[in-house]
Amino acid sequence: MKNYKVFKLKNSHKGKMEAIRMNSKLYLLAFMFILFLLPILSATEQSLGTYKQNTCINLKQTCSNCTYVNITSILAPNSNKILDQVTMEKSGTDYNYTICTTGLIGTYTYNTLGDINGVATVQPVTFEVTPSGFGDSLGFYFIMILLCGGVITLGFLVKDGWFVIFGGVALMVLGIYSVNNGIAGYRDMMLTWAVAIFEIGTGAYLSINSALEMMDIDLGGGGL
C-alpha cells in the first residue's frame, strides 16, 4: 500500500510538471509578443534623448519649411507645467531653446508649434532625465525580458521551482519599473500600463503557483 502511495504521488508530481512545461510554451509566446510590440511603442513618439539631472538642456526641433517654431508648454514628470509660450531661436532649419529646470527625474514633454507648409502643426517631443545621464534603451529592455524569460525557462527545464520563483519575481520588478519609468523611454496610460500589468500578473502567477507546487510536494513527501 505504501508503494502504491509513492507511485501515485510520483505520477501526480510528474503530471503537474508536464502541465507546467506545456504552459511555459504559452508564456514564451507571450514574451515574444512583448518583444514584437516594443519597437512599435518606442516609434510612436519623438524623443530627444536622456540627460543628467540638474543640467541645462538644449531643446531642439527641425523644420525646413517653417517661418517659426514656438514651444507652447513644457511638462515635468509630475505633469506640472514649468514653462509655456516661448519662441525658439532659429538657426537655419534648426530651432533651439535652453532650459535648466531639470531637478525632477523622469520623462519631460515639450510641445512645439510650427507653421509647416503654412499649416500650424503641434509636435510633442520627450526627453528623459536620470541621475547619471544614462537611461534605459530598447536593447536594455530586450535584455531584461530575455533574462527573466531565460531564468523561468531554465526552472522548467531543470524542474527547479526556485528558478521559476526568482524569474517571476524579476518579471514583477520589471513590470513595476515599467509603470514608473515607461518602456524604453515611452510611457502611455493604456499600452504601457497594459504591458506592465501583464508582466506583474504573469510574474506573480508563476512565482505563487511554483511556490504552491513546491509546498504541495514537500508536504506530500513528508506524509509518507
C-alpha positions as CSV (number, residue, x, y, z in Angstrom):
1,M,0.0,0.0,0.0
2,K,2.8,2.3,0.8
3,N,4.5,1.7,-2.5
4,Y,1.2,2.4,-4.2
5,K,1.0,5.8,-2.5
6,V,4.6,6.6,-3.5
7,F,3.8,5.6,-7.1
8,K,0.6,7.7,-7.1
9,L,2.5,10.8,-5.6
10,K,5.3,10.5,-8.2
11,N,2.7,10.2,-11.0
12,S,0.9,13.2,-9.7
13,H,4.1,15.2,-9.4
14,K,5.1,14.2,-13.0
15,G,1.7,15.2,-14.3
16,K,1.9,18.6,-12.7
17,M,5.4,19.2,-14.1
18,E,4.2,18.2,-17.6
19,A,1.4,20.7,-17.3
20,I,3.7,23.4,-16.2
21,R,6.1,22.7,-19.1
22,M,3.2,23.0,-21.5
23,N,2.1,26.3,-20.0
24,S,5.7,27.6,-20.3
25,K,5.4,27.5,-24.1
26,L,2.5,29.9,-23.8
27,Y,4.5,32.2,-21.6
28,L,7.4,32.2,-24.0
29,L,5.0,33.1,-26.8
30,A,3.7,36.0,-24.7
31,F,7.3,37.2,-24.1
32,M,7.9,37.1,-27.9
33,F,4.7,39.2,-28.4
34,I,6.0,41.8,-26.0
35,L,9.4,41.9,-27.8
36,F,7.4,42.5,-31.1
37,L,5.3,45.2,-29.5
38,L,8.1,47.3,-28.0
39,P,9.5,48.7,-31.3
40,I,6.0,49.9,-32.2
41,L,5.6,51.6,-28.8
42,S,9.0,53.3,-29.0
43,A,8.5,54.6,-32.5
44,T,5.2,56.4,-31.9
45,E,6.7,59.4,-30.0
46,Q,9.7,61.6,-30.8
47,S,12.4,61.6,-28.2
48,L,15.3,64.0,-27.6
49,G,17.3,61.5,-25.6
50,T,18.5,61.1,-22.0
51,Y,20.2,63.8,-19.9
52,K,21.7,64.2,-16.5
53,Q,19.7,65.7,-13.6
54,N,20.1,69.4,-12.8
55,T,21.9,70.2,-16.1
56,C,20.8,72.6,-18.8
57,I,19.3,71.0,-21.9
58,N,19.1,72.4,-25.4
59,L,15.6,71.7,-26.6
60,K,15.5,71.1,-30.4
61,Q,13.1,71.0,-33.3
62,T,13.9,70.8,-37.0
63,C,11.7,72.2,-39.7
64,S,13.0,73.1,-43.2
65,N,9.8,75.0,-44.3
66,C,8.7,76.8,-41.2
67,T,8.9,80.5,-40.6
68,Y,8.7,80.0,-36.8
69,V,8.6,77.3,-34.2
70,N,7.3,78.0,-30.7
71,I,7.2,75.9,-27.5
72,T,3.6,76.0,-26.2
73,S,4.3,74.2,-23.0
74,I,6.9,72.1,-21.1
75,L,5.7,69.5,-18.7
76,A,7.7,68.0,-15.9
77,P,7.5,64.3,-14.9
78,N,4.9,65.2,-12.2
79,S,2.7,66.8,-15.0
80,N,3.3,70.3,-13.7
81,K,3.9,73.0,-16.4
82,I,7.3,74.5,-15.9
83,L,7.2,76.8,-19.0
84,D,4.8,77.9,-21.7
85,Q,4.6,80.1,-24.8
86,V,8.2,80.8,-25.7
87,T,9.8,81.4,-29.1
88,M,12.6,79.0,-30.2
89,E,15.7,80.6,-31.7
90,K,16.1,79.9,-35.4
91,S,19.4,78.7,-36.9
92,G,18.9,77.6,-40.5
93,T,16.4,74.8,-40.3
94,D,17.1,74.1,-36.6
95,Y,15.2,75.7,-33.8
96,N,16.5,75.7,-30.2
97,Y,15.6,76.8,-26.7
98,T,17.6,76.0,-23.5
99,I,16.1,75.1,-20.1
100,C,17.8,74.4,-16.8
101,T,14.9,73.4,-14.6
102,T,15.6,69.6,-14.7
103,G,15.6,68.8,-11.0
104,L,13.0,66.0,-11.3
105,I,13.8,62.6,-12.5
106,G,11.7,61.1,-15.2
107,T,10.1,62.0,-18.6
108,Y,9.7,65.6,-19.7
109,T,7.5,66.7,-22.6
110,Y,7.6,69.9,-24.6
111,N,5.1,70.7,-27.3
112,T,6.3,72.6,-30.3
113,L,4.1,74.6,-32.7
114,G,5.4,75.5,-36.2
115,D,3.8,76.5,-39.5
116,I,4.8,73.5,-41.6
117,N,4.0,74.4,-45.2
118,G,1.9,77.3,-43.8
119,V,-0.2,74.9,-41.6
120,A,0.2,75.3,-37.8
121,T,1.3,71.9,-36.5
122,V,1.9,70.7,-33.0
123,Q,4.6,68.1,-32.4
124,P,5.3,66.7,-28.9
125,V,8.9,65.8,-28.0
126,T,10.0,64.0,-24.9
127,F,13.3,63.6,-23.1
128,E,14.5,61.6,-20.1
129,V,16.3,63.0,-17.0
130,T,18.2,60.5,-14.8
131,P,20.8,61.0,-12.0
132,S,23.6,59.7,-14.2
133,G,22.5,60.8,-17.6
134,F,22.1,57.2,-18.8
135,G,18.7,55.8,-19.4
136,D,17.1,52.5,-20.4
137,S,17.0,51.8,-24.1
138,L,15.1,49.3,-26.2
139,G,18.2,47.0,-26.1
140,F,18.2,47.2,-22.3
141,Y,14.6,46.2,-22.1
142,F,15.1,43.3,-24.5
143,I,17.9,42.0,-22.3
144,M,15.8,42.3,-19.1
145,I,12.9,40.4,-20.8
146,L,15.2,37.7,-22.1
147,L,16.9,37.3,-18.7
148,C,13.5,36.9,-16.9
149,G,12.3,34.5,-19.6
150,G,15.6,32.6,-19.6
151,V,15.5,32.1,-15.8
152,I,11.9,31.0,-15.9
153,T,12.6,28.6,-18.8
154,L,15.6,27.2,-17.0
155,G,13.5,26.4,-14.0
156,F,11.1,24.4,-16.1
157,L,13.9,22.6,-17.9
158,V,15.8,21.5,-14.7
159,K,12.5,21.1,-12.8
160,D,13.6,23.6,-10.1
161,G,10.8,25.7,-8.7
162,W,13.2,28.2,-7.2
163,F,14.4,29.4,-10.6
164,V,10.8,29.9,-11.7
165,I,10.1,31.9,-8.5
166,F,13.2,34.1,-9.0
167,G,12.3,34.7,-12.7
168,G,8.7,35.5,-11.7
169,V,9.8,38.0,-9.1
170,A,12.2,39.6,-11.5
171,L,9.4,39.9,-14.0
172,M,7.2,41.6,-11.4
173,V,10.0,44.1,-10.6
174,L,10.4,44.8,-14.3
175,G,6.6,45.5,-14.5
176,I,6.8,47.9,-11.6
177,Y,9.7,49.6,-13.2
178,S,7.7,49.9,-16.4
179,V,4.8,51.6,-14.6
180,N,7.2,54.2,-13.0
181,N,9.6,54.8,-15.9
182,G,7.8,53.7,-19.1
183,I,9.1,51.1,-21.6
184,A,12.4,52.1,-23.3
185,G,11.6,55.8,-22.8
186,Y,8.0,55.6,-23.9
187,R,5.1,56.0,-21.5
188,D,1.4,55.6,-22.3
189,M,-1.5,55.2,-20.0
190,M,-3.0,52.4,-22.0
191,L,-0.3,50.4,-23.8
192,T,2.5,50.9,-21.3
193,W,0.2,50.0,-18.4
194,A,-1.2,47.0,-20.2
195,V,2.3,45.6,-20.8
196,A,3.3,46.4,-17.2
197,I,0.3,44.8,-15.7
198,F,0.8,41.7,-17.9
199,E,4.4,41.4,-16.6
200,I,3.4,41.8,-13.0
201,G,0.5,39.4,-13.3
202,T,2.5,36.8,-15.2
203,G,5.4,37.1,-12.7
204,A,3.0,36.8,-9.7
205,Y,1.2,33.8,-11.2
206,L,4.5,31.9,-11.9
207,S,6.0,32.7,-8.5
208,I,2.9,31.8,-6.5
209,N,2.0,28.8,-8.5
210,S,5.5,27.4,-8.3
211,A,5.7,28.0,-4.6
212,L,2.4,26.2,-4.0
213,E,3.6,23.3,-6.1
214,M,6.8,23.0,-4.1
215,M,4.8,23.2,-0.8
216,D,2.4,20.5,-2.0
217,I,5.2,18.2,-3.0
218,D,7.1,18.7,0.3
219,L,4.0,18.2,2.4
220,G,3.0,15.1,0.4
221,G,6.5,13.6,0.7
222,G,6.7,14.3,4.4
223,G,3.5,12.3,5.0
224,L,4.9,9.1,3.6
